[in-house]
Amino acid sequence: MRFLIRQIEGAVKSFDAFLVEYSQSSLRPNALFGKRISLAGLGQKDASRAILTQFIDENPNHPLVADAKQVLEALN
């Protein structure tokens, strides 16, 4: 279990690095969504909720917005 947690923590760090280095990338929405999933996997619901809200605000026309809104509703 600890190995899985370390892997998820590594994923969060990788998403963060990507978001900083490639802040203008067309893949930014995907990185935000992936980070949200990783944070949720670590049990960090408040951080996950914040990232999900950011994802929706920054990408109102993204194909995953409907899913994101459903997940946000479930987290609230």
C-alpha positions as CSV (number, residue, x, y, z in Angstrom):
1,M,0.0,0.0,0.0
2,R,2.8,2.4,0.9
3,F,4.3,1.8,-2.6
4,L,1.1,2.8,-4.2
5,I,0.9,6.0,-2.2
6,R,4.5,6.9,-3.2
7,Q,3.6,6.4,-6.8
8,I,0.5,8.6,-6.5
9,E,2.6,11.3,-4.7
10,G,5.1,11.0,-7.6
11,A,2.3,11.5,-10.1
12,V,1.1,14.7,-8.3
13,K,4.7,16.1,-8.4
14,S,5.0,15.2,-12.1
15,F,1.7,16.9,-12.9
16,D,2.8,20.0,-10.9
17,A,6.1,20.0,-12.9
18,F,4.3,19.8,-16.2
19,L,1.9,22.5,-15.2
20,V,4.8,24.9,-14.4
21,E,7.0,24.0,-17.3
22,Y,4.2,23.8,-19.9
23,S,1.7,26.3,-18.6
24,Q,0.5,27.2,-22.0
25,S,0.3,23.6,-23.3
26,S,-2.9,22.4,-24.9
27,L,-2.5,19.4,-22.6
28,R,-2.8,21.6,-19.4
29,P,-6.5,20.6,-18.9
30,N,-5.6,17.0,-19.0
31,A,-2.8,17.5,-16.5
32,L,-5.2,19.3,-14.2
33,F,-7.7,16.5,-14.4
34,G,-4.9,13.9,-13.8
35,K,-3.7,15.8,-10.8
36,R,-7.2,16.0,-9.4
37,I,-7.6,12.2,-9.7
38,S,-4.2,11.7,-8.0
39,L,-5.1,14.0,-5.1
40,A,-8.4,12.2,-4.7
41,G,-6.5,8.9,-4.6
42,L,-4.4,10.4,-1.7
43,G,-7.6,11.3,0.1
44,Q,-7.0,15.0,-0.3
45,K,-10.6,15.9,-1.1
46,D,-10.3,19.7,-0.5
47,A,-7.3,20.0,-2.8
48,S,-9.0,17.7,-5.4
49,R,-12.1,19.9,-5.2
50,A,-10.0,23.1,-5.7
51,I,-8.2,21.6,-8.8
52,L,-11.5,20.4,-10.2
53,T,-13.0,23.8,-9.8
54,Q,-9.9,25.3,-11.5
55,F,-10.3,22.8,-14.4
56,I,-13.9,23.8,-14.9
57,D,-13.2,27.5,-14.7
58,E,-10.3,27.4,-17.1
59,N,-11.8,24.9,-19.6
60,P,-15.6,25.5,-19.8
61,N,-15.8,23.8,-23.2
62,H,-13.6,20.8,-22.5
63,P,-15.1,17.4,-23.2
64,L,-14.5,16.3,-19.6
65,V,-16.4,19.3,-18.0
66,A,-19.6,17.4,-17.6
67,D,-17.7,14.6,-15.9
68,A,-15.9,17.1,-13.8
69,K,-19.1,18.7,-12.7
70,Q,-20.5,15.4,-11.7
71,V,-17.4,14.5,-9.6
72,L,-17.5,18.0,-8.0
73,E,-21.1,17.5,-7.0
74,A,-20.3,14.1,-5.5
75,L,-17.4,15.6,-3.5
76,N,-19.6,18.3,-2.1
